[in-house]
Amino acid sequence: MNILIVEDEELTARKLQRLVQEVQPTAVVVGFTATIEDSVRWLRQNPSPDLILLDIELADGQSFEIFNQVSITSPVIFTTAYDEFAIKAFKLNSIDYLLKPIKAEELRLAFAKLSQLREIFGKSSIDIQDSIKNLLAHLAPPAEPTYRERFLIRQGQKMFSLEISQIAYFYTRNKLTFAKTYDQKDYLLDYTLDEILHAIDSRQYYRLNRQIIASIRAIDKVQMYFNSKLKLQLSPMFDDEVIVGREKVKDFKEWLGE
């Protein structure tokens, strides 16, 4: 089985590749793409893979846009930190929909579902797609989300719990992830920003850009920036400029309460 992985976080993409190798040893990852543009180009220039593992939120927009630019006949397993896209995802060749952080057993079940559908309906993606649509009416309503209340911090031989209420923002630096507390302390975390985003309350925390997830309490000042972007000042201060891209401005303002 040839698989294309579409994921804009390099660390997450590599973790997903290792999971694939663990649960489906005969599978071959034939490509990695990180944006809508790269994915469309890859799909136009290469034979259709047997399966696409597709992150919904990419650096340049939602991956649903890929389907508007190129015909995709491959079955798709969507991966994301957001469960609000589930129904839309199922309408686009979707075999399954996995919430991050993805667990090996969930991926194994998704591969098993793909295998079963192919046995029943053959390899036609249209048949697979139609079968998934027919199942939508029978989907159980989603459970109420639960969120992390604390993170385990390791410092040398010591460990302690850091309450989520103490964290002003999460950020990455040199491919490492840190939590910044309101009392201006930095703690190393063993999670990617994608994994953290799935685990915390999106009403209280927002992903400003690829580098930072901030609490609403940490947003100190917001001002207009060139090219319709926003420039933010956080409290505690962040060492670099904090910019919200033009494509996220409307959503960010709604999150703030506009």
C-alpha positions as CSV (number, residue, x, y, z in Angstrom):
1,M,0.0,0.0,0.0
2,N,1.4,3.4,-1.1
3,I,0.5,6.3,1.3
4,L,0.8,10.1,1.0
5,I,1.0,12.0,4.3
6,V,-0.2,15.6,4.2
7,E,0.8,17.3,7.5
8,D,2.3,20.7,8.1
9,E,4.1,19.8,11.4
10,E,7.3,17.9,10.5
11,L,7.5,16.2,13.9
12,T,3.8,15.1,13.7
13,A,4.4,13.8,10.1
14,R,7.3,11.7,11.3
15,K,5.4,10.4,14.2
16,L,2.6,9.4,11.9
17,Q,5.0,7.7,9.6
18,R,6.3,5.6,12.5
19,L,2.7,4.7,13.5
20,V,2.0,3.6,9.9
21,Q,5.1,1.4,9.9
22,E,4.0,-0.1,13.3
23,V,0.5,-0.9,12.4
24,Q,0.9,-1.6,8.7
25,P,4.5,-2.9,8.1
26,T,3.9,-3.5,4.4
27,A,2.8,0.1,3.7
28,V,5.2,2.5,2.0
29,V,5.0,6.3,2.6
30,V,5.7,7.6,-0.9
31,G,5.5,11.3,-0.1
32,F,5.1,14.1,2.4
33,T,3.5,17.5,1.7
34,A,2.8,20.3,4.1
35,T,0.6,22.8,2.2
36,I,-2.4,22.9,-0.2
37,E,-0.1,24.1,-3.0
38,D,2.4,21.3,-2.4
39,S,-0.3,18.7,-2.2
40,V,-2.0,19.7,-5.4
41,R,1.3,19.7,-7.2
42,W,2.3,16.3,-5.8
43,L,-1.1,14.7,-6.8
44,R,-0.9,16.1,-10.3
45,Q,2.7,14.8,-10.8
46,N,2.5,11.4,-9.2
47,P,0.3,8.3,-9.5
48,S,-2.7,8.2,-7.1
49,P,-1.6,6.7,-3.8
50,D,-3.6,3.8,-2.3
51,L,-4.4,6.0,0.7
52,I,-4.0,9.7,1.8
53,L,-3.5,10.6,5.5
54,L,-4.7,14.2,5.3
55,D,-4.4,16.9,8.0
56,I,-7.3,19.3,7.8
57,E,-5.6,22.5,9.1
58,L,-2.6,23.3,6.9
59,A,-0.3,26.3,6.9
60,D,-2.1,27.9,3.9
61,G,-5.7,26.9,4.8
62,Q,-8.0,24.0,5.2
63,S,-7.1,20.9,3.1
64,F,-10.6,20.6,1.8
65,E,-9.5,23.2,-0.8
66,I,-7.3,20.5,-2.4
67,F,-10.4,18.7,-3.6
68,N,-11.5,21.8,-5.4
69,Q,-8.2,22.0,-7.4
70,V,-7.5,18.4,-8.2
71,S,-9.5,15.2,-8.7
72,I,-8.8,12.7,-5.9
73,T,-9.8,9.1,-6.3
74,S,-7.8,7.8,-3.4
75,P,-9.5,7.0,-0.1
76,V,-8.7,9.5,2.7
77,I,-8.1,9.2,6.4
78,F,-8.4,12.7,7.9
79,T,-6.3,13.8,10.9
80,T,-6.9,16.9,12.9
81,A,-7.1,18.5,16.3
82,Y,-10.6,19.7,15.6
83,D,-13.7,17.5,15.6
84,E,-16.0,20.2,14.1
85,F,-15.0,19.1,10.6
86,A,-16.1,15.5,10.9
87,I,-19.2,15.5,8.7
88,K,-17.5,17.6,6.0
89,A,-14.6,15.2,6.0
90,F,-16.7,12.1,5.6
91,K,-18.2,13.6,2.4
92,L,-14.8,13.6,0.7
93,N,-13.7,10.0,0.1
94,S,-13.1,9.7,3.9
95,I,-12.5,6.2,5.3
96,D,-12.0,7.5,8.8
97,Y,-11.5,10.7,10.9
98,L,-8.8,10.6,13.6
99,L,-8.3,13.2,16.3
100,K,-4.8,14.1,17.4
101,P,-2.8,12.9,19.1
102,I,-3.4,9.8,17.0
103,K,-3.0,6.5,18.8
104,A,-1.7,3.3,17.2
105,E,-4.9,1.3,17.9
106,E,-7.1,4.0,16.3
107,L,-4.9,3.9,13.1
108,R,-5.0,0.1,13.1
109,L,-8.8,0.2,13.2
110,A,-8.9,2.7,10.3
111,F,-6.7,0.5,8.2
112,A,-9.0,-2.5,9.0
113,K,-12.0,-0.4,8.0
114,L,-10.4,0.4,4.7
115,S,-9.6,-3.3,4.1
116,Q,-13.2,-4.4,4.9
117,L,-14.7,-1.8,2.6
118,R,-12.5,-2.8,-0.2
119,E,-13.5,-6.4,0.2
120,I,-17.2,-5.5,0.2
121,F,-17.2,-2.8,-2.5
122,G,-14.0,-3.4,-4.5
123,K,-11.4,-0.7,-5.0
124,S,-13.7,1.9,-6.4
125,S,-13.3,5.1,-4.3
126,I,-16.8,6.1,-5.4
127,D,-18.3,3.0,-3.8
128,I,-16.3,3.5,-0.7
129,Q,-17.4,7.2,-0.5
130,D,-21.0,6.3,-1.0
131,S,-20.9,3.6,1.7
132,I,-19.4,6.1,4.2
133,K,-22.2,8.6,3.4
134,N,-24.8,6.0,4.0
135,L,-23.4,5.4,7.5
136,L,-23.6,9.1,8.5
137,A,-27.2,8.9,9.5
138,H,-26.3,6.2,12.1
139,L,-23.4,8.1,13.7
140,A,-23.8,8.6,17.4
141,P,-23.7,12.2,18.6
142,P,-20.2,13.2,19.8
143,A,-19.4,13.1,23.5
144,E,-18.9,16.3,25.4
145,P,-15.2,17.3,25.0
146,T,-12.9,17.0,28.0
147,Y,-9.8,19.1,28.4
148,R,-6.5,18.8,30.1
149,E,-6.3,20.5,33.5
150,R,-2.6,20.1,34.0
151,F,0.7,19.0,32.3
152,L,3.4,16.8,33.8
153,I,6.7,18.7,33.9
154,R,10.1,16.9,34.2
155,Q,13.1,18.7,35.5
156,G,16.1,16.4,35.9
157,Q,15.0,13.7,38.4
158,K,12.0,15.8,39.6
159,M,8.5,15.8,38.3
160,F,5.5,18.0,39.1
161,S,2.1,19.0,37.7
162,L,1.7,22.4,36.0
163,E,-1.9,23.6,36.1
164,I,-3.3,24.8,32.8
165,S,-4.6,28.0,34.5
166,Q,-1.0,28.9,35.2
167,I,0.0,28.8,31.5
168,A,-0.1,32.1,29.5
169,Y,1.0,30.5,26.2
170,F,2.7,27.5,24.6
171,Y,5.4,28.1,22.0
172,T,8.0,26.3,19.9
173,R,11.7,27.1,19.6
174,N,14.4,25.0,17.9
175,K,11.8,22.3,17.4
176,L,11.1,22.1,21.1
177,T,7.8,23.0,22.8
178,F,7.5,25.1,25.9
179,A,4.9,26.4,28.3
180,K,5.2,30.0,29.5
181,T,3.6,30.7,32.8
182,Y,2.1,34.0,34.0
183,D,5.0,34.3,36.5
184,Q,7.4,34.3,33.5
185,K,8.8,30.7,33.9
186,D,9.4,28.5,30.9
187,Y,8.9,24.7,31.0
188,L,9.8,22.1,28.4
189,L,6.9,19.9,27.3
190,D,6.9,16.6,25.5
191,Y,4.1,17.5,23.1
192,T,3.8,19.2,19.7
193,L,1.6,22.3,19.4
194,D,-0.9,20.2,17.4
195,E,-1.2,17.7,20.3
196,I,-1.6,20.5,22.9
197,L,-4.3,22.3,20.8
198,H,-6.4,19.1,20.8
199,A,-6.0,18.7,24.6
200,I,-7.0,22.2,25.7
201,D,-10.1,24.3,25.7
202,S,-10.3,26.3,22.4
203,R,-12.5,28.9,24.1
204,Q,-9.6,29.9,26.3
205,Y,-6.6,29.2,24.0
206,Y,-6.0,30.1,20.4
207,R,-3.3,29.2,17.9
208,L,-2.0,32.6,16.8
209,N,0.4,31.1,14.3
210,R,2.6,28.1,13.8
211,Q,4.8,29.1,16.8
212,I,2.3,30.1,19.5
213,I,-0.9,29.0,21.2
214,A,-2.0,31.8,23.6
215,S,-4.5,32.2,26.4
216,I,-7.1,34.9,26.0
217,R,-5.7,36.3,29.3
218,A,-2.3,36.6,27.8
219,I,-3.4,38.9,24.9
220,D,-2.3,42.3,26.1
221,K,-2.5,44.5,23.0
222,V,-3.7,44.0,19.4
223,Q,-2.9,46.4,16.6
224,M,-3.2,46.5,12.8
225,Y,-0.1,45.4,10.9
226,F,0.8,45.6,7.2
227,N,-0.9,43.4,4.6
228,S,-4.0,43.2,6.8
229,K,-2.2,41.2,9.5
230,L,-2.4,41.8,13.2
231,K,0.5,42.4,15.6
232,L,0.0,41.3,19.2
233,Q,1.7,42.0,22.5
234,L,1.5,39.2,25.0
235,S,1.8,39.3,28.7
236,P,4.3,38.0,29.7
237,M,6.2,39.4,26.8
238,F,7.3,37.0,24.0
239,D,10.9,37.4,22.6
240,D,9.8,37.6,19.0
241,E,7.1,39.5,17.1
242,V,3.7,37.8,17.4
243,I,1.9,38.1,14.1
244,V,-1.6,36.8,13.2
245,G,-1.7,36.1,9.5
246,R,-4.3,37.7,7.3
247,E,-6.1,34.4,6.7
248,K,-6.7,34.0,10.5
249,V,-7.7,37.5,11.4
250,K,-11.4,37.1,11.0
251,D,-11.4,33.9,13.1
252,F,-9.2,35.4,15.7
253,K,-11.4,38.4,16.1
254,E,-14.4,36.1,16.5
255,W,-12.5,34.2,19.2
256,L,-11.8,37.4,21.0
257,G,-15.5,38.1,21.1
258,E,-16.2,40.4,18.1
